[in-house]
Amino acid sequence: MGHRTGMGGFMNAIADLPVDPKVKEYTARRWELLIDGDWVKAKSEQTFQTHNPATGELLAECAQADEVDIDRAVRAARRAFETGPWPAMTATERGRLIWKLGDLVLEHLEEFAELETLDNGKPISVTRAVDVPLTAELFQYMAGWANKLEGNTIPLSVPYTPGAMYHAYTLREPLGVVGQIIPWNFPLLMAAWKLGPALAGGNTVVFKPAEHTPLTALRLGELIMEAGFPKGVVNVVPGPGPIAGEALAAHPDVDKIAFTGSTAVGKRIIGAATGNLKKVTLELGGKSPNVVFADADMDQAIPGAASAIFFNHGQVCSAGSRLYVEDGAFDEVTEGVAEQAKQMKVGPGMDPATEMGPLVAEEQLDRVWDYVESGFAEGARALSGGRKMDGPGYFIEPTVLVDTNPNMKVVREEIFGPVVTAHPFSRENDVLPAANDTIYGLGSGVWTKDLSRAHRMAERLHAGTVWVNCYNVFDAALPFGGYKQSGWGREMGHEVLNLYTQIKSVCMRL
């Protein structure tokens, strides 16, 4: 890629990028665990390190939670749910706290944006415009629902008690203690997706951020306490997934576990949760089809298809990683997307000009590179990219692969990186079976000017979201989740509140 001149110049460019003094302070400290309203060391006193994916250099050090710390946090959450001031608060009072948290996030927008960029690698232009504002919006959307979770009155007709009169109604109540496990691709935003509805429903939370990207979750924990949430309502315990995550999923006093991550790990979460049959919601992997018809507006479809796969470095569960293009437009679209990839400014996230940053960690770079190599070994050809990038950090070129077939590993499996496979098709009825031929069903896209076709495709695609003439459009009011092995349940919208509350029936004889 022509924008990089060599390792020395690249390192100097990173060193010259300004960082907010408060953010430097956050990365210089040793972060502890938030349990029962206090910042405490892990019982083992073990720590782990997080690294800047643009350089590979040490970014910060954090306390590492294990099974003992998870148990401490669950006990604190149980006390807060049963006997603390939280259950005595009115729904309106809870809503005000959640709204205040959203306000505090916006007040500290620049800090969160820089911290997220340094920890995750994504461009600062994206964290400022997308991640942080959407986080605040989610909290404030859910704050509005806190006092609108209602039951119903139900007229009864009981044939075996003739003449009896009853008053029957339902109550919508919180589940209790909720364990939440957050991924590293949208650390702050996914925290809001999980915390917002849990708190609006009146639950208490033990919250485990990903070990690659714990910093914005820990900073959010500080703001949760500043907002005035009672101690123990939210506990933040970063640690390794196989240790802290599995301990949280298996804990017998956790009433629900919510997880976002890979399908393989999601299946392990289900197994761990069976001990007390806790409720489980999962937002898992994807291999989403993005279908471009020849009549589409190419000025929208080509950059849209590029954004569908290259946004957030392709580290998006719903990324449009399988591009299907009608025969008459195949060369135009694939060459157009490849040209978009070639022109994309790849570099450190803190550079305001960067359009695509590094992958989150070295093991993620190795994973994506293994997929690219397997594609080449099976006969795929790169119209753009297909190479690691020289220099520090975990960079790979945005890649468009053609000459693919449905049996290739790069076509069947989730890559979770900036790699798209392109496939021609002749007719609508031909592309639908191919698009649906996957174990996943999270997202999908359709590009066409034909309104009838758009509706037909939207109905027949097996995915939780269908974007038409757009892609990766998210809103706090719009439910998001998967079909098939892409998960159980939904995030966002009023639908998610059903997953953080339960119904109690009350029947009184008059």
Secondary structure, 3 states (H helix, E strand, C coil): CCCCCCHHHHHHHHHHCCCCHHHHHHHHCEECEEECCEEECCCCCCEEEEECCCCCCEEEEEECCCHHHHHHHHHHHHHHHHCCCCCCCCHHHHHHHHHHHHHHHHHCHHHHHHHHHHHHCCCHHHHHHHHHHHHHHHHHHHHHHCCCCCCCEECCCCCCCCCCCEEEEEEEEECCEEEEECCCCCHHHHHHHHHHHHHHCCCEEEEECCCCCCHHHHHHHHHHHHHCCCCCCEEECCCCHHHHHHHHHHCCCCCEEEEECCHHHHHHHHHHHCCCCCEEEEECCCCCEEEECCCCCHHHHHHHHHHHHHHHHHCCCCCCCEEEEEHHHHHHHHHHHHHHHHHCCECCCCCCCCCECCCCCHHHHHHHHHHHHHHHHCCCEEEECCCECCCCCCCECCEEEECCCCCCHHHHCCCCCCEEEEEEECCHHHHHHHHHCCCCCCCCEEECCCHHHHHHHHHHCCCCCCEECCCCCCCCCCCECCCHHHEECCECCHHHHHHCEEEEEEEEEC
